[in-house]
Every structure is written in structure tokens, then in C-alpha cells.
Amino acid sequence: MRVSVTQEFAKNCTIELDNWHEYTLLKIDNNVDIEPIYLLKMTCPSTGFIHALRIPPNINSAREAICWVNWGIDPEEFGVQT
């Protein structure tokens, strides 16, 4: 099995801070920027495809992060996916 540099970096330098449904709040534990790097990892429930977005470091939960990404709309207000 082949492992990419990106996968190794993610495995060794990220800390999982919180989970909510298919969302995971991650922190990169490495001095690669002037401020801490926080990411919202989103896994598509139907395809398994993973997306990640950088979010502000003052966000404390995966649910709060998905609200921030969606302009303040709480995930419970989303339409049902079919």
C-alpha cells in the first residue's frame, strides 16, 4: 500500500478535537503558520469523499464550525438528505 506525504503529515501532525455526525474538528499541531491551523473535515455520507476547510482558531466544536461554514445556519436546520 502506498502512503502519500499528505497522509503521513495528517496522521502525525493533526489532533482531533471534536466530532459531530460526519464532521471532525482538527488542529494542525505544527508551526507552519503564524497562528494555529484549525480545519473542519467533512466526509460525504454517500460517497465517502473527504473535504476540508480552514476555519478560525476561535471555534471550539465541529458543530460550531459547520455553522460558521454555512453562514450561521445550524446543521439541524438543513433539509433532509435523500
N, C-alpha and C positions, 0 to 999 in steps of 0.2 A: 504494500500500500504506500502511496506517495503522499507526503505531507508537505503542504506549502509553508513558506516562511510566514505568511499571514496567519495561518492556523497555529503555528508554533508561538508566534507573538501573542495571539489572542489567548492561548492556553496558559502562557507563562506570565503575562502582564496584566490580565484583567481580573477584577474582583466582582463577583456577582453580589449586588447589594439588595435587590428585591425582585420579586416575580408577581405578576398578576395576569392570569389567563395565559395568552401566548406572547406576553411582553416581559422582557427582562431588562432591568436597570443595571448597567455595568459601569465600572470605573476603571480607567487605564492607570495602573499603578507604575508609572514610569515618568521621568522628567522629560517629556517630548514637547511640551508647550509651556507657556508662561503661567497658565492656570490648569487646574485639574481637568482631565477629559472625561466627560460622562456621556454614555451612549445609551440609547434605547434600542434594544434588539427586538425585532418583531418577526415572528415566524408565521407565515401564511398557513392557516389550518388545513387548507385543501391541497396545496402543492408542496408544503414544507420549505418553500423558498424563504431565505432569511434576508431581511432588510435591517439596516442600522442607521440611525440618525444621531448626530451630536446634539446634546441638549445642554441647557445652562447648568452650571455646577450647584446651584441652589435648590435644585429639585431633589426630593428625598424618597420618592417612591415611583414604581413603574406606572401605577395608575395616574399619579400626578403628571408624569412625563407624557403619557398618551393624551391627557387633557391639554397639555401645553402644545403638543404637535398638532392637535385638532382645534386650535384657536379657542380653547376654553370649554369645548363641548365634552361633557363627561361620557366615558365609554358606555355607560348604561343607557344613554340616550340614543346610541346608534341603532339603526334598523337591524332587524334580524337578518343574518346572512343565510342564504339558502343555496 
